[in-house]
């Protein structure tokens, strides 16, 4: 299993729609960084464990938090992720749930976004990058599994690693709301049973929307 220090993790600015100003209260950006950046070595260990199953695991992970007045995390979900390995994403989320922020100022609870990137281990060949069109052959199945998983409002973006022959080696997902995030396990479990296009002699990685 690759050692965590064989990878690199970088803090990345939240996209414009993820302001560090909450809907009622606010937490200064510098305090958000000071709270979360010390967790990067622990996040690296989550990736190291995931590499035992998917050696070329890596990607971007972005958390979206609701923080109560006492600084405790009321909820957190993956607002963006192309990690593609649910167990690793869950490991990261479990760590994020335990974070204690400075209490928001200027009102009530705050909503904040924060993300980072993690590279595959040195010397590991990355998977072939595929576009969402490679999932078109199973589009009807994807719509059906969204219905079966009761993804009635909101949407997910699934990222999957596809092994030679078209078997889904691993998958993970991000969500557009806490409500749709609750259906990630169901959807990812169903995606693992799909057969996608054959990437040939080496694994591929792609992201596609659900539904």
Secondary structure, DSSP 8 states (H G I E B T S, - for coil): ---GGGS-EEEE---TTS-SB-SS-B--HHHHHHHHGGGHHHHHHHHHHHTTT-TT--EEEEEEEEE-TTSBEEEEEEEEE----HHHHHHHHHHHHT-B----BSSS-EEEEEEEEE---TT----EE--GGGGGGGHHHHHHHHHHTT--SS-EEEEEEE-TTSBEEEEEEEESSHHHHTTHHHHHHHHTT-B-----SS-EEEEEEE-
